[in-house]
Every structure is written in structure tokens, then in C-alpha cells.
């Protein structure tokens, strides 16, 4: 899975749960800009720890 597909899935799950980017960013202590960039597939070097944190918040997990 590439970052664009991952970002789309994160956006879908977040919206499905009716969570705003701002609220999710505040709960995860990341910027809303970073979350938005990830959802758009433009996050660049976001780091695996942040991705795991985001997926965990949404009840998902990263697998290889």
C-alpha cells in the first residue's frame, strides 16, 4: 500500500466516525496540517510512529 492509498483510507475511516481533522490532531498531539497532508498522500516523511498512532486512534493497525 502506498501513502496515497493509506491517506485515503485514513480519511475514509475518520469521516465515517465523524471526527474532524482538528479534533483528531488535538487528541494525537500532531498538527492538523500534517494529518491533512497524510490524507492527501503528500505527507512526505511523516514517520512510522505517527502513522501507527493515527491508525491506533482509528482502531486499525499497521501490518507488513
N, C-alpha and C positions, 0 to 999 in steps of 0.2 A: 504494500500500500504506500502510495506517495503522500507528500504533505498536503497536496491539494485535496485528495480524496479524504484524508484524515480530517482536515479542516471542515470539509462539507459535512462529514458525519458528526463532528462535534457540534457544529451549528444546528444540524437537524435535531440532535438529542437535546440541546439546550432549549431550543424553541418548543420542542414537544413538551418539555417540562415547564414551559412558560417562565423561564428565568432570563432576566435581562443580562446583557453583557456586563453592564456596570455592577450589578449585584454579584454576579459570579466572580468578576475580577476582584471585588472587595473581599469576598469570602476566601479567595485563594491568595490574596496579597500579591496580585500581579496587576499590571496596567490594563485598562480596557483596550488601549491601542494594541498591545501585544496579543490579546485574545482575538481582537478583530483581524489582525494580520494573520494569525493562525487559521482562523475560519476562512479567510480568503486565499489561503495557500501561499502567503507572502511573508511568512514569519522569519525566514532565513534561519539563523542559528538560535532557535528558541531553547534548546536543551531538553534532554530526555526527562530530567526531573520535573520540569514544568508540565510536560506532556502527560506524564504519569499522574501528577497532581490533578490536572484537569480531567483526565479520564476517570480517576477515582471519584472525583466530585460528582460525576455523571453516572456513577455506578458501573463503569466499564473498566477493563484492564488491557494493558499492552501485552501482546504476545508476539513472539518471533516465529 
